Amino acid sequence: MRSVAEQLRRVLAAAVAPSPIRVAISEAQGLQCAEDVISGRSFPGFDQAAVDGYAVRGVDVALPEANDENPQPDPLVLPVVGDIVAGSKQPARLQPHQAVLLQTGAPLPSLADAVLPVAFTDGGIERIRVDLGVRSGDFVRKAGDDLKAGDVVVRSGTIIGPAQVGLLAAVGRDRVLVHPKPRVSVLSVGGELIDVDRTPGSGQVYDVNSYALAAAARDAGAEAHRVGIVADDVHELKDIVEGQLGRAEVVIICGPVGGDVGRNVNQALSELGPWEVSRIAMSPGSVQGFGALGDEGVPTFFIPSNPVSALVVFEVIIRPLIRAALGRLSPRRRVVKAVSTETLTSVLGRTSYIRGRLMRDDETGEYLVEPLGGVLASNPHLLSQLGEANCLINIPENASGIREGESVDVIFLGQRG
C-alpha cells in the first residue's frame, strides 16, 4: 500500500491554482494577495488632530512652574479664535498665543504644532484655561506618519483580513489582485441515494456526502458547487464529469469504490485522462481513486461512500490540495502534541485517524485529547461522533496503538460549538 505522505505528495503536485484576478476590496477578505500593493500617497495626507481639542503652539502652552517668588502662578488663558471641523477645506492660520477648536481628524492650521486635548483644559468656547500643557507634536497625526508614498501597503502572499482591507482603503485602492477561490464540484453516485427533500423508501438513504463535502470545501476556502446525485451509467457519468472539468479546479466523486458501481465510475473516469485506484495505508478510507483529468489536468477524486470515511479522506488528502490552490504556503491543518486520556488501538501498517475532543489542562497548560468512538475503522458509520469532534488523533502506521498518558499527534479541526 502507498503511504499517506506519498499519496499527499502526488496530490499536491497536481494542484491547479486559478489565475490571479482583480476584485473589489470588499470581496477580497480571506483571499491571498497576489501583488505588492504600493501606496501612491501618504497617509495621513496632512497634519491632523488625533483627538478633539485645540490647535496650539507647543511653546505657548508651557505652564509656568511655581517657585518661592511665585508660589501660585496665574492660570494660563488663551483666546479661542475659531474652529475647524473634520473635512474642512478652508485654510486657517493660528497666531501666537491663540487656540483654535478642532475635531478629531481636522487639519491643523498654519503655525500650530500640537493639539491640546479638551480634557487638559476647562473646555471653554471663547477662551480656555490650560490645566495641563503639551509639547510640539503631541496629539498630532503628522502627514505620512502611517504610510508614505512608495511604501508597500500589503505584500504579495498576505492573507487579506480586516486590517489589510482598511489599509487598501486608506491609500485609495478600490481593487486588488488576489488568488481567487478554487472551484470544487462535488458528485454522489449510488442507486440507493435520494435527495433530502424526498421521503426514503425501502433500502434508500439520504445523500449525505455531497452536502457534507461541499460544506467541507467551503470551509477550506473553496467555491463549492454541489452537483448532487449522479447515475452510475458510464456514458452519463462521463458526460457530467467532463462538463465539470471545464468549470472546476477540483472534482470530488463519492460512491462505492467496489462492485459494479465502482467499476462503472472508474471506467468513465479512465476515459478522461490518467487515472488510478490505489490502496492507501490509512484508516478509514484506504481505497481511493485519483487522477488529473481533462485537457487542464484537473485533480479528480473518487472516495468511499461512507460519510465518516469521506470526510476523513477530505481532511487528510483533499483539503491540503484546496489550500495549496489558494496559494497557502502551509496548506495542512495545525498539528499539536496532546496526551491521550485513554488507551487507543490501531491497525499496524496503516495511519489511523481517530475522532477526538482536544482540551487544555488549566493547571499545566498541556493539551489533552479524549477519543470519541474508538478507532475510526471499527465503527465508521457513527457520523454523530465526528460532529462532536474538534480533532483527529493521528496514530502512525508503525504503531499498533497509544497507551493512556502517552503523547500523540493531533490534527486540530477547529472549535466546535
N, C-alpha and C positions, 0 to 999 in steps of 0.2 A: 504494500500500500504506500501511496505517496504521503509524505508528511504534510501537516498543516502549513508549515513555513514554506515548503516548496510550492504548494498549491497557491498560497497567497502571493508568492513571488511571481508566478506565472500570470495570475490575475492582474496584479498591479502593473505588470509590463504591458498589458493590453489596454490600460486606461485611456479613454478618449476624452480629452479636455475640450469643451466648446471654445470657439474663438472668442477673445475678449470683445465686449460690446460696451457702448456708452449708454448709461442710464441716468435718469434724474436722481439727484442726491437723495430725494425722499424714498427712492426704491432701492438704494444701494446698501442699506443696513444688512449686516450679516454676510455680505459678499467680500471677496478678496480684491483689494485694489490692484489694478494691472498697469499702473503708471506711477511715476513720481510726479505728484501734483506740486507745481511751483507757484508760489504766491506772486501775483502781478502787482501787488500793492502792499503797503504797510498796514498793520493792524495793531492798535487803532490808527486811523489815518490822520489824527490831530490830537493835540493835548486836550484831555477831557477830565472832568471831575469824576473821581472814584466814589464819592459819597455826596449826599445832599449837604450843602454848606455854603461857604462864602469864598469867592476868589480873593486872594490877598497876595501881598509880597511877604515872603518869609521874614525879611528884615523889619517889616512894620509891626509884626506881632510877637516880637521877642519881649516877653514880660520883664519889667524891671525887677531886680532882686532886692529883697528887704535887707537893710543894713542898720548899723547903730544910728546913723544920722537920719535915715528914712525907714523907720521900722514898719510902716504901713503905707507903701507906695499907692498913689492914686490909681484907681482902676483904669485899664486901657480901653478907650472907647473909640470906635471907628464909624464914620458915616457909611450907610448903605446907599449907593448912588444908582442902583439899577438891578435888574435880574435877568438871567439868561436861562432859557429852558432847553431841554434836550432837543436837538434837531434845529436849533436856531441857526439861521443863515446870515443874520445881521452882524457885521463886525462890531466889536466893542473894545474899549480901551480903559484900562484901570489907571488912575492917577495915584501917586504915592499917598500913603496914609488913608486909603479908601478901601471899601469892600463892595463886592458885587454878589448878590444872591444867586446860587447855582443849583440846578437839579443834577442828579447823578447822570453822567453821560454828556452833559452840556460842554461846549467848547470853552476853554479858558480865554478871557480877554487878554489883550496885549499887556505886557509888563507883569501880569500875575504869574507867580511861580509856585503857588501852593494853594491848597483848599483847606479852609478852617471848618471842620465839621460843626454842624449846628449844636451838637452835644458839648462842644468846647466853649459855647457862648450862652448868653441869656436868650437867644432865639429872636432877637429884635428884628423889626421890619425896616425902620428908618435909620436906626443906629444899633450897634451891637456892643455889648461889653465882652471883652475877651477874658475868659476864665482860664484857658489853657492854650499856650502858644503852639505853633508848628514851625517847622523848618522848610527851607526851599525844597520842593519836590514832594513834600508829604501829601498823601491822598490825591495824587495826580497820576492818571494813566498817560504816560508820555507817548507820543507818536512812535510807532514801531516797537514799543515795549514788548508786545506779544510776538509779532511776526514782522519781518522786514521784507520788502520786495526782493525776490530772488531766493527766499527761504523755501525749503521743502516742507509743505504743509502736511501731506500724507505720503508715506513711502510705498513704493510698489511692494506687494506682499502683505501689507497690513490688512487685517480684518476690519471692515468699516463698521464702527459702532456709533453710539450717540455722540461721543466726543469728536470723532472724525467728521460726522455729518455737520456738526457745529463749526468745525474749522473750515470745511469747504464753503459753508455759507458765509463765514466771516470774511473770506477773501473773494467772494462774488462768483464762486463756481456753482453753476446750476446743474452740471452733468459731470460724470466721472467715468473713466474706463475701468471696467471690472471683469472678473471671471464670472460668467453667469452660472446659474444653477444648471447642472446636468439634467437632462430629461430622462426619466425612468418609466418604462412601460411594464405593467405587471399583468400576467395572464394566469388563469387557473384552468387546469384540464382535468376532466373526470366526469363520467356519466352519472355519478351519484350526486353531483353538486347542483344546488339551486340557489337563487339569489335570496337575500334576506327579506324581500317583500312578498315572498311566497310561503305557503304552508307545506312543510316537508311531508312527503308520502312515505310509504314503506321503503326502507333502505336508502332514503335520501338524507343528505346533510347540507347545512348551510355552507356557502363558500366563505370560509374564514380567511383564507390565505391572501386573496387578492386585496382585501381590505387591510389586513394587518401589515402586509409587506409594503403596500402603498403608503401607509402611515409611517412605517419604519423608514422608508426612503425620504419622505418629507422631513422626518426628524433628523435625518442625516444631512439635510440641506438641499435635497434634490427637488425638482419639479416633477411630481409623480402623476402618471396617467394610469388609472385603473381600467384596463380593457375588460376585465371580468371573465366570465366563464366561456371557454372556447371548446368546441367539439374536438375529439381526438382523431378525426378524419385526417389522413396525411395531407391531402391536397388543400383542404380548407385551412388546416393549421399552418401549412407552409405559406399560403397566401397572406394570412393575417400577420404572421411573424415578419414576413418580408415587408409588409406595409409599415410595421412598427420600426424596422431597421432604418427606414428613411426619416423617422421623426424623433428618434431617441438615441441617447449615448449609452444607455444600458437597458437590456431587456431581461426580465425575470419571468420564468415559466415555472409554475408549481404544479406537481401532479405525481401520480405513482411512477416511480422510476423503474419498476419492473413490470412484467406481464405485457399484455397486448398494448395497453395504453403507452407504457414506456417505450416499446418498440416503435410505435407509430410516431411518437414525439421525436425520438432520436432519428428516425428515417427522414422526417420532414426537415429537421434542423441540419442534418448532414448534407442535404441538398443545397444549403445556403452558404456553406463555407466550411473551413476546418473545424471539426467537431469531435469531441471525445467524451466518453463517460468513464470516470475514474473512481476508484475506491480511495478515500482519504482517511488517514489514520486519526479520525476524530469521532467522538460520540457525544451527541447524536449527529445524524446527517452524514454518514460515511460515504454514501453513493451520491455523486454529483456529476452533472454534465456541464461542460463549459466549452465555449468556442468564440472566436472573433469572426462574426458573420457579416455577410453583405459586402458591398464594394468598399465601405468605410471601416470594415473590421470592427463592428460594434460588439462589445463584450456581452455575451448572452449566456444565461444560466438556466439549468434545469435542476430543480432542487426538490427534496422529498415533500410529499403532501401533508405529512403530519405537522400541525401548526407550530408545535414547540420546536421540532427539528428545523422547520423552515426559518423560524425567527432566529434560532441559534446560528444556522449557516449564514443568514444575512448578517448578523452581528460580527461574526468571525471573518468571513470571506468577502461579502459584497459591500458592506458599509465602508471598509477602508478604500475600496475602489471608487466609491462615490466621493469620498473626502479627497482622494487624490485628484479626481476630475475637477473638484472645486479649487484646486491649487494649493491645498493644505500640505505643508512640508511634513507634518506629523499626522498622518491620516488615521492612526489607530486610536482606540479608546485609551483612557488613562488606566494604568495598571498599578496597583498598590499591594504591599505585603500585609496580610492580615492573619491573625491567629484563629484557627478553626475551633469552634465551640463543641464540635462533635468529631468522631472518627468517621472518615469517608472512605468508601471503597471505589475502585475504578477498574477499567479493563486494561490490563497490561498490554502495551503496544499501541494504545490509542490515547490521544489527548482528550480528556473528558472535560465537559463544561457543565457544571452543576449550578442550579439556581441557588441564589443565596441572598441574605439580607446583611449588608455591610453596616457596621456600627462603630462607634468610637468610645473607648473607655474614658469616662470623665476624669478618673484619677490619674491614670498612666498616660493617657493621650494616644495609646496604641489602637490600631484597628482590630476589630473582632468581626468574624463572619459566621453567620448561622445558616447552615444548609436548609433548603426547603425541598422536601420530597426525595432526598437521596440522589443517586446518580441519574442523570437525565435519561440515559439509555434504558433504564429499568422501568420507567413509567412516563414516557414522553407525551402521553395524552393529557397530562394534567396542566392545561393551559392556565388555569386559575393561579397555580403556584408561580408561573412565570410572571403573571401580572402583579404578584406581591413582591417579586424580587427587584432589587436595585443593583445586582451584580451577577456575574458568572464566575464561579470558582474554577480555576484553571489547574487541573491536575495533569502534569506532563505524561507523555506516553511511556516513559521509562519507570513509572511508579504505579503500584497497584493500589495506592490509597494514601491517605493522610491521617495521622493519629490526632486525637483530640489534644489541643495545646500546641500543635506544630504550626509553623508559618507556611502560608501558601499564597501564590499569586492570585489576585482578584481583579477581574475586568469590571470597572465601575461603569454602570449603565446610566447613572443619573438618579436624582431624587425621585421617589415615588410618594405621592400623597402630599 
